[in-house]
Structures are given as C-alpha cells and as structure tokens.
Amino acid sequence: MSEINGLDINAVKESFQAALKKVTNLEELDDIRVRFTGKKGDLTLLLRSLGKLLPELRKQAGQELNKLRDEIEHTLDITGRKIRESQNEKTEISERIDVTLPEKGRSFGAFHPVIQTMHEIANIMQGLGYSVATGPEQEEEFYNFECLNVPKWHPARDMQDTFYFPDGTLLRTHTSPVQIRSMLKYGAPLRIICPGKVYRRDNDTTHSPMFNQMEGLLIDKDVPFSVMKGTMSEMLNAFFGKSLKYRFRASYFPFTEPSMELDIECVECSGHDEHCRVCHGTGWLEVAGMGMVHPNVIRAGKIDPDEYNGFAFGIGLDRMAMLKYGISDLRLLFDGNVSYFMSGFEGGESRC
Ligand code: PHE
C-alpha cells in the first residue's frame, strides 16, 4: 500500500530523499526536519490520517508509516552528525594555532629612571669608599630637625613643612637625619651615603610631595673643603660621563657651616641658549645642597667636633634623572606610561 487517503507514502519518501541530497548545512537540515516531521509536516499529516482508514487497512499502513518515520529520523540524525563533524574539521583547520611561530615583540621591564640614577650614583660613591646607610621615612622630629641644629622656633622649618602623625613623628623632609643616626651607630671616621624618599608639603608642576634624595656624609680628622669639592666633581663627571663646569653658590643650611649649593653647567645648552627650557637662560642648574658639617651636628652625633670635622651633601635624585635622561616634566616620573621612557632607554640613549 502506498497511498493513504490520497497521500502517497512513496512520494513523501522520495521527496524527503531528494531534499536531503541538497542539504549543505544544519539550518537546511532543520528546515527538512520541520517540513517532514514537524506539526504540519508531510509525515505527521500521514500519521494523523491513519485514524480515518478502514480498520483492516490501518494496521499495515501504520506499520509502513512507522518504518518510514524511523528511517527519516535516523537519516536526519546521521546527516546532522556528518555535517557537524565536517564543520568542526573546517574550524579546526582555519583556527589552528601554530605553536612553532615566534612570539610577537615584547618589552622587558626596566628600572625607573630615578631608581636607575640612584643605583648609578650609589655605585660611583661606593667606588669612593662610601657605604650605604638607611633610616626610616617616618622619622622622629628629634632626628629630622632638633639634632640638625633646627630647633622648634627656627624659620628653616617653614621651608620644610611636612606631614605629622598624631604621635609627633613625621614624614622626613630630607635624608639628613641619617647623618645623625649613622654617627650614633658607627662613630668616626665615617663615610656614608643614604638614598631614599623624602616628603614635603609641596605640590605644583616642579615640586612633588614626595621626591628622592641622596645624602652623603664624610667625617674624619682635618677634612679640608677641597675634599668636598673634589668628591662632588668626581661624582658629577662620572655620572654624566663628561667633564661639566660646576660652581658653588653660597647658601644657608642650619646644619652646615659654611653652606652652599652646587650648580652644574646646563646639560641642554651649556649656557648658550637664552631661551633654554631647562635652565631658562641662566646656564646653570642647581643639583645639590652641601657644606661643612656644623659642630653642633657632630656633637649631636656623639662625636667630638674638636677632633673631627667633615662635609655633607644632599643631591636631588629626581632632578639628576631628569637632566641625564632628558625628561622635561617632573610629572612624567609619576606617570604609569612606560613607552615614554622605553624609547629613550632601550638603546641606552641619554642626553649626556
Ligand atoms: N638636607 C638639605 C635639603 O634637603 C640638603 C643638604 C644636605 C644640605 C646636607 C647640606 C648638607 O635641602
């Protein structure tokens, strides 16, 4: 029997097979599934019309239809599986990862220019016989001011206003307290440097509330002024890699006497450009404060100032880094964008 109520079983079978041949993807296969086995599908309609058949025909027709339904469902499943497999194969090929390819360029981490500067100067000073000393950033007022000849009433405290904690300690305003700590710890003779962070209540385009200094202290017998001069010029020439002009300018620090500031010849224009953006036409750049250690300070370090004397200096490391590596804006030192520095650093280029 191939016909039920005018519907041809063979015709359904043939049209299913014909449709299946044209299938190329899962969407088309799904359309066929709906067309034949969906609610209004050809096969479903045939199955529904079984009830209208005479009872003696119904059994055979039922068997034939069930067989056809099984066949169709089975074929749909197999075809679906085949399509999925071939799609997987295609994506596997198109998305295959070649693990043998070389990696894309990658930049390596580098020291921050200020840290690099700190290392370079520390190396130079170690070569001159100095040891690295340390002290706390949260310091006692006693070491930061009192022992350094800066009593409470001293106007110099205004220039170094800082952040105080409820217990009276403060964020150190300079690395000079390490002078006292080192004298008390090691006695004389003494040669130390102390690099580190210092803090002041300052915040504008050329000042940051935190910056870096390197303290230096030499205590010995009969230390002449010229040793300080020679030490500073050795250090500067080694750091900048060339012989720069420098000058001492009379200044004032309560903890040194005499006191001076050290200026170096402008690394950008050597004093030849009156519009220079680095020295603003002065030809000079201030890089350190220094002087012969005040007898009161030596005494506070429990060393006899009649027997020993010496000199101390404080170098601004951020300034030195900016000068050597051509960084024109202090704020860049606190910027997270490393590309600015990478371009200058990778080839080891520097201004000097
Ligand atoms: N401590 C001074 C400052 O921060 C620098 C300095 C250090 C000056 C040592 C003299 C001697 O400005």
Residues whose N, C-alpha, C, O or C-beta is under 5 A from the ligand:
A	BS01	LIG	T173 H174 S176 F253 T256 G289 M290 G291 A312 F313 G314
